[in-house]
Structures are given as C-alpha cells and as structure tokens.
C-alpha cells in the first residue's frame, strides 16, 4: 500500500510512518492546512445547505398548507379499520354456544396468537373444512396486506415529503383498498362455506359496514395522495433544484461574510 507526498509527489510506502516526507522534508499532516481547512468549511456549508433544502421540503410536504395537514392526519385514519367489527360468528355445540364479533385486532389477539395460524394453510386442502378454510385464510392474508400497505403509507408520507414525492403513497393506498375489498369478498365466502360445511355448527354474517369503513378510508387516502402528487409536481417545477438552492445559499453566505469583514 502506497500514497504520494502532497508536496513533491514522490511515492511513500506504508513503512514511511514519519510525519515528514523522506524525499522533500515536508510535514505531511500540516501541509497546506489552510487550504484544506477552507475546503472542509465549504463542504460543511454545502452539506448544511442541502439539509436546509430537505428540511424546507419536509415542512412544506407535511404541514405546508391545511390540505397537507389533513393528508398527514388521514394517513393514520385507516387504523380505525383495525377495531371495527368485520364478522359475526356463532358456534353451536350440544352443550356449548358462543357468539362473537371479530375485528382485525381481536382476530390477531384472540385467534391468530392463540391458534396455529400456519396450520390453517394446511387445513385449506382438507376434504371437509377446506372449502371454508380457504376463503378464511385468504381473507386474513389480504387484510394483513392491506394493513401493512397502510402502515408503510404513513412512513412513506414522511419520507416522501423530503423530496416532494407522493406517487408511491397513491400506489400503496390503491393496494390497501383493493386488498380490503377482496378480503370482504373472501370473508363472505367463508361464512357461506362454513354454514354449508359444518352443518350449522359454525354460522355467522359479514359486517359489511365495518368493511365499508376500511374501504372508504383507504379510498379517501388514494384520492388525497393523487391530488398531492400533482401538487408536489407543480411545486418541484416552480422551485429551484437542490443544486441551485445550494449555490444561492452559499453565495448569500459569502456576501454576509464579506459585509461582516468590512
């Protein structure tokens, strides 16, 4: 491993550990330190200018106007779909009866965490219960996908604001809306198949208004993000690029330093 002396350009080896160059005697650590210090200062100013540009974009993209504040709040509203009732289930055994209303949250807490969730996928191929298990497991997977896309949408709302981007958010909201709609259809299929395949031991109904709330909230987020994406595009075209912003801020800093020196 070798490098060159900054003063004379001669090659130095790894074992040339002295501070002075053996060829010209220049002190390598302190060589041209003023210029290097000035270069480091310019790099720091450039980095801060880029940070200022991104912070300004973040503020504008999240709380820049009332509509964007509403968008930020609405990105969290689909979480309400986790607690609204989705399915009503009735169990009727000779000496045991139970009725329960299941939301996405109670589905996780009372069923998925207590039962063999992955065993449900094996049950899909069963002869007697496979017809009911298949739409049920598909509904659960679709709801998980919708919720995951909704959560990711919130974080992308914050991350995308740095560069004034909202198109990925619109795509995620479309995915959430589609998955929630498909989950409602699968849940209905599960109720129908369960009533036929379990001889009325398991029956119930789909709470359509519960699914409708989730669909509505995801759909509203889709529309809001489409409008925001167009607004961001206009803003990016009207404002200077990050390189132009940095150049302007550095020029202003130099003017202020020159005025202060006078």
C-alpha positions, 0 to 999 in steps of 0.5 A: 500500500502506497500514497504520494507526498502532497508536496513533491509527489514522490511515492511513500510506502506504508513503512514511511510512518514519519510525519515528514516526507523522506524525499522533500522534508515536508510535514505531511499532516500540516501541509497546506492546512489552510487550504484544506481547512477552507475546503472542509468549511465549504463542504460543511456549508454545502452539506448544511445547505442541502439539509436546509433544502430537505428540511424546507421540503419536509415542512412544506410536504407535511404541514405546508398548507391545511390540505397537507395537514389533513393528508398527514392526519388521514394517513393514520385514519385507516387504523380505525379499520383495525377495531371495527367489527368485520364478522359475526360468528356463532358456534353451536355445540350440544352443550356449548354456544358462543357468539362473537364479533371479530375485528382485525385486532381481536382476530390477531389477539384472540385467534391468530396468537392463540391458534396455529395460524400456519396450520390453517394453510394446511387445513385449506386442502382438507376434504371437509373444512377446506372449502371454508378454510380457504376463503378464511385464510385468504381473507386474513392474508389480504387484510394483513396486506392491506394493513401493512400497505397502510402502515408503510403509507404513513412512513412513506408520507414522511419520507416522501415529503423530503423530496416532494414525492407522493406517487408511491403513497397513491400506489400503496393506498390503491393496494390497501383498498383493493386488498380490503375489498377482496378480503370482504369478498373472501370473508363472505365466502367463508361464512357461506362455506362454513354454514354449508360445511359444518352443518350449522355448527359454525354460522355467522354474517359479514359486517359489511359496514365495518368493511365499508369503513376500511374501504372508504378510508383507504379510498379517501387516502388514494384520492388525497395522495393523487391530488398531492402528487400533482401538487408536489409536481407543480411545486418541484417545477416552480422551485429551484433544484437542490443544486441551485438552492445550494449555490444561492445559499452559499453565495448569500453566505459569502456576501454576509461574510464579506459585509461582516469583514468590512 
